[in-house]
Amino acid sequence: MDRRSFLVKSSLASAGGMLWLQSNMLSARGGEEEFQVYVAEAPPYALDALEPFIDQKTMEIHFNFHHKAYTKNLNTALQSSAEQYRKWPLEKLFAEMDRLPDPLKTAIRNQGGGHWNHNFFWKCMIAPPQAKAPQGKLADLISRDLGGLDNFKKELTTSALSVFGSGWVWLVWNGVKIEILKTPNQENPLMNRPENNLFPLLGIDVWEHAYYLKCQNRRAEYLENFWKVINWDFVASNLPA
Ligand code: MN3
């Protein structure tokens, strides 16, 4: 067997365990070198834990097929890219995205975004008995910047319903206040921001694959259900100190 060393690094080093990718990916490249292999981090709860609001079948397909495919495609794209880019953290590849050469730029936007966004998305949810209301500094910011929790929910829902086709809705900290943002497809607030001035706090996947089995075309019903499983402690933990 070849001797190879691999640096396995999750995109969220603070949150990630050291997990190994499938062996077919590790054998995709020969030679003695180190490179990052990204891992689709499983939701930190059982796939049926969000029932009845987010159904088990949706979670299984969403994680095992959609999320893992983005991660696999990201790794494939990085393995065939110039060596310098393989050494960059994913966040730097996002920040400098439009300066990257194609096809890497397109892969970072679509597959890198899909990988990172889903790792983040799973943590934004928690089994319903544990879901609480926002507290402390986050609650204060919601009152100050978004007119309180009820108004925030209304604006977030309106924003999510206005995403044409597939995309994401985010709550971000912009250094001055919290605000709601939309991104198309698998883009996210980290992309093309070399100044790193937006901090994602909460991300909502509004692709149909996130809700179609249970809600079919009824995105508003999905949003109502999502609201009941938001992990506000995680959201608050993304505020910079
Ligand atoms: Mn998705």
Residues whose N, C-alpha, C, O or C-beta is under 5 A from the ligand:
A	BS01	MN3	D205 W207
